[in-house]
Amino acid sequence: MTVPRASGHPARPHRIAVLALERVLPMEAGMPFHILGQPQLPYELMLCGRTPGPVETHNGWPLTATHGLDTVRTADTVIVPAFRGFLQGAPHDAAAALRQAHHNGARIASICTGAFALASAGLLDGRRATTHWRHADDLARLYPKVEVDPDVLYVDTGNVLTSAGVASGIDLCLHLLRRDHGTAIANAIAREIVAAPHREGGQAQFIKRPPTPSNKSGLGATLEWALTHLDKPLTVADLAAHARLSTRTFARSFAAETGTTPMKWLNTARIDRARELLETTHATISHISQTCGLGTPANFRQHFRRTTGTTPSEYRQTFTTT
């Protein structure tokens, strides 16, 4: 397939520095090159390390960075892929280079845990941002000035962008391309790499939340009972009666053991069961909504979209295994 050539004849290509920090994840480091490195596009991509030379990957073999931090400081766009050791943030010299690039007017973006590098450089302070859902709480805890949104695939705040876990880097790169050169070219590149041009929903649809706590000596038996009766209109009183506790004592014990309320837990359990049925069966939306105790199909769709960011039909199309 021929990808359309980007319009216009810039005086020089838009220079994109991909900053590979120590123990970089190779897949994320390669995404910008594979998507934005098409010869028809007016980009010049450069793999940068803290110094030119080998950079150890998370998989144990090295990548060769052809450029160092001087290139990061003068780039038009800087993309920071995921790297291990991210809880420590970026090394001081790399963080300083990111700040300088931002000061110079560069667009700064991160893939997955690369957000921790941007946060450690102070570039996410006062901004909405995302990262892999598994590490969103860490980002919020370590950098309280950042408004962390764990549910979206990427966040665009203008000249600073962050994306969620792993494959969300593809969504981010296509978004950058769409922003720079329009939908037609972005869609053509998406078809070339066999990716969705624009995915609906957020990473909430990928999060698995085990509904039963590991502490079997507490309320585990009651929660397991509830999971087999999701089609019934269960109340807090029903759960408390099964646990042979007063409603007030049950609510306190439940919060202490699960970190949430009984009704929030029930709703999550119902949605998780619905996701399982959407993935593994051809059951109708009406049947699933009744089986999971989510009421009418319209009520089911409303709850499902609120929790996952997508519709039951879109979720089934994405995740079905039958």
C-alpha positions in Angstrom: 0.0 0.0 0.0 1.2 3.5 -0.8 1.1 6.0 2.0 0.2 9.6 0.9 3.0 12.0 1.0 2.5 14.8 3.6 1.7 18.1 2.0 3.9 21.1 2.1 7.7 21.4 1.7 9.2 22.4 5.0 12.6 24.0 5.0 13.9 21.1 7.2 12.3 18.0 8.5 10.6 18.0 11.9 13.2 16.5 14.3 12.0 13.9 16.7 14.3 12.7 19.5 13.4 9.4 21.0 15.1 9.3 24.4 16.0 5.8 25.5 16.8 5.7 29.2 18.6 2.8 30.8 16.6 -0.5 30.5 14.3 1.0 28.0 11.5 -1.3 26.7 12.4 -2.0 23.0 8.8 -2.2 21.8 8.1 1.3 23.0 11.4 2.7 21.7 10.6 1.3 18.2 7.0 2.6 18.0 7.8 6.1 16.9 10.3 4.9 14.3 7.8 2.4 12.8 4.9 4.9 12.7 6.5 8.3 12.2 9.6 7.1 10.3 7.8 6.5 7.0 9.8 8.0 4.1 6.8 10.0 2.9 6.6 11.9 6.2 8.7 15.0 6.9 10.1 13.7 10.1 13.7 13.0 11.1 13.8 10.5 13.9 16.9 10.1 16.1 17.5 7.5 18.9 19.1 9.3 21.8 20.7 8.2 25.0 22.3 10.1 27.7 25.4 9.8 25.6 25.8 8.2 22.2 26.4 4.5 22.3 24.8 1.3 23.6 21.7 1.6 25.9 20.7 -1.5 27.8 17.2 -2.6 27.2 14.9 -4.3 29.7 15.4 -7.5 27.7 19.1 -7.6 28.3 20.4 -6.7 24.9 21.5 -3.2 23.9 20.2 -0.6 21.5 22.7 1.8 19.9 21.9 5.5 20.5 23.3 7.5 17.7 22.8 10.8 19.5 23.0 12.2 23.0 21.2 14.8 25.2 22.4 17.7 23.0 20.0 16.4 20.3 17.2 16.1 22.9 17.6 19.8 23.9 17.3 21.0 20.3 14.6 18.6 19.0 11.2 19.7 17.8 9.5 16.8 19.5 10.9 14.5 22.2 9.3 11.1 23.0 10.3 9.2 26.1 9.4 5.4 25.9 8.9 3.2 29.0 11.9 2.2 31.0 12.5 0.1 34.1 13.6 1.9 37.3 11.0 4.6 36.4 10.0 5.0 40.1 13.3 6.9 40.5 12.4 9.2 37.6 14.8 10.4 35.0 18.5 10.9 35.8 19.3 14.5 36.6 21.0 15.2 33.2 18.2 13.7 31.2 15.6 15.6 33.3 17.5 18.8 32.7 17.6 18.1 28.9 13.8 17.5 28.9 13.2 20.8 30.7 15.5 22.6 28.3 13.8 21.1 25.3 10.4 22.2 26.7 11.8 25.7 27.4 12.9 25.8 23.8 9.4 25.1 22.6 9.6 21.4 21.9 6.6 19.1 22.1 7.3 16.5 24.8 5.5 13.1 24.9 5.8 9.9 26.8 4.8 6.3 26.3 3.7 4.2 29.3 6.0 4.7 32.3 8.0 7.3 30.4 5.5 9.6 32.1 7.6 9.3 35.3 10.6 10.9 33.4 8.4 13.8 32.4 7.0 14.1 36.0 10.5 14.0 37.5 11.5 16.9 35.2 8.5 18.9 36.5 6.8 19.0 33.1 3.6 17.4 34.4 3.0 19.7 37.3 -0.5 21.1 37.2 -1.3 19.0 34.1 -3.6 16.1 33.5 -1.5 13.0 32.5 -1.7 9.3 32.3 0.5 6.2 32.4 0.1 2.4 32.6 -3.0 1.8 34.8 -0.9 -0.5 37.0 1.4 2.4 38.0 -1.1 5.3 38.0 -1.3 5.3 41.8 2.5 5.4 42.0 2.6 8.4 39.7 -0.1 10.2 41.8 1.7 9.4 45.0 5.2 10.4 43.9 4.1 13.5 42.1 1.0 15.0 43.8 1.0 18.1 41.6 0.1 15.9 38.6 -3.6 15.2 37.8 -3.4 11.5 37.0 -6.1 10.0 34.8 -5.7 6.2 34.8 -8.6 5.5 32.4 -7.6 7.1 29.1 -5.4 5.9 26.3 -3.5 9.2 26.0 -3.7 12.8 27.2 -2.9 15.8 25.0 -2.4 19.1 26.9 -0.9 20.9 23.9 2.9 20.7 24.0 3.0 17.9 26.6 1.4 14.5 25.9 1.3 11.2 27.9 0.0 7.8 26.9 -1.1 4.8 28.8 0.4 1.3 28.8 2.5 -0.3 26.0 0.2 -0.4 22.9 -1.2 3.0 23.8 2.0 4.4 22.4 0.6 3.4 19.0 -2.5 5.5 19.7 -0.2 8.4 20.8 2.0 8.3 17.7 -1.1 8.2 15.4 -2.5 11.1 17.3 0.6 13.1 16.8 0.5 12.3 13.1 -3.1 13.2 12.9 -2.4 16.5 14.6 0.5 17.3 12.3 -0.8 16.1 8.9 -4.5 15.2 9.1 -6.7 12.2 9.4 -6.2 10.8 5.9 -2.4 10.3 6.3 -2.8 9.0 9.9 -5.4 6.5 8.7 -3.2 5.4 5.9 -0.3 4.7 8.3 -2.7 2.9 10.6 -3.8 0.6 7.8 -0.1 0.0 6.8 0.8 -1.2 10.3 -2.6 -3.0 10.8 -3.7 -0.9 13.7 -7.0 0.9 14.6 -6.8 4.5 13.4 -8.6 5.6 16.5 -9.6 3.3 19.4 -12.7 4.0 21.4 -12.7 4.0 25.1 -9.8 4.0 27.5 -7.5 1.6 29.3 -10.2 1.1 31.9 -11.5 -1.6 29.5 -8.3 -3.5 29.9 -8.1 -3.5 33.7 -8.9 -6.7 35.5 -10.2 -6.1 39.0 -10.3 -9.4 41.0 -13.6 -9.0 43.0 -12.8 -11.4 45.8 -10.1 -10.4 48.4 -7.5 -12.9 49.2 -8.4 -12.9 52.9 -10.7 -15.9 53.0 -11.0 -15.8 56.8 -13.0 -12.6 56.7 -15.8 -11.9 54.3 -14.5 -14.1 51.5 -17.4 -16.6 51.8 -20.0 -13.9 51.6 -18.4 -12.3 48.6 -18.1 -15.7 46.8 -21.8 -16.3 47.6 -22.6 -12.9 46.1 -20.7 -13.7 42.9 -23.1 -16.7 42.4 -26.1 -14.5 42.9 -25.4 -11.5 40.7 -28.7 -11.9 38.9 -30.5 -11.1 42.1 -31.2 -7.6 43.4 -28.7 -7.9 46.2 -28.6 -5.2 49.0 -26.2 -4.4 51.7 -28.7 -6.0 54.1 -28.6 -9.2 52.1 -24.8 -9.4 52.3 -24.8 -8.6 56.0 -27.4 -11.3 56.7 -25.3 -13.9 54.9 -22.2 -12.8 56.9 -24.3 -12.9 60.1 -23.4 -9.3 60.9 -25.4 -6.1 61.5 -25.6 -3.9 58.5 -23.4 -1.2 60.1 -20.7 -3.7 61.3 -20.8 -5.4 57.9 -20.2 -2.1 56.1 -17.3 -1.2 58.3 -15.7 -4.7 57.9 -16.3 -4.6 54.2 -14.5 -1.2 53.8 -11.6 -2.4 55.9 -11.2 -5.6 54.0 -11.8 -4.5 50.4 -11.1 -0.7 50.4 -14.5 0.1 48.9 -18.2 0.0 49.7 -20.5 -3.0 49.2 -22.5 -1.5 46.4 -19.4 -0.3 44.5 -17.9 -3.7 44.8 -21.1 -5.3 43.6 -21.3 -3.0 40.6 -17.7 -3.8 39.7 -18.4 -7.5 40.1 -21.4 -7.2 37.8 -19.4 -5.4 35.1 -16.6 -7.9 35.3 -19.0 -10.7 34.9 -20.6 -8.9 31.9 -17.1 -8.5 30.3 -16.4 -12.2 30.7 -19.7 -13.0 29.0 -19.1 -10.5 26.2 -15.6 -12.0 25.6 -16.6 -15.7 25.7 -20.2 -16.1 24.6 -22.7 -14.9 22.0 -25.3 -14.1 24.6 -27.5 -11.1 23.8 -27.1 -7.8 25.6 -30.5 -8.3 27.2 -29.5 -11.7 28.5 -26.2 -10.5 29.9 -27.8 -7.5 31.6 -30.3 -9.8 33.3 -27.7 -12.4 34.2 -25.4 -9.8 35.8 -28.2 -7.9 37.6 -27.7 -4.7 35.6 -31.4 -4.2 34.8 -32.5 -3.1 31.4 -30.2 -3.2 28.3 -30.2 0.7 28.4 -29.1 0.7 32.1 -26.5 -2.0 31.3 -25.0 0.1 28.5 -24.9 3.2 30.7 -23.1 1.4 33.6 -20.8 -0.4 31.2 -19.7 2.8 29.4 -19.2 4.6 32.7 -16.9 1.9 34.0 -15.0 0.9 30.8 -15.2 4.0 28.6 -16.7 1.9 25.7 -20.0 0.2 24.8 -20.8 -3.5 25.3 -20.8 -4.0 21.5 -17.5 -2.2 21.0 -16.0 -4.2 23.8 -17.2 -7.5 22.4 -15.8 -6.6 19.0 -12.4 -5.9 20.5 -12.1 -8.8 22.9 -14.3 -11.6 21.7 -12.6 -15.0 21.7 -15.4 -17.0 20.1 
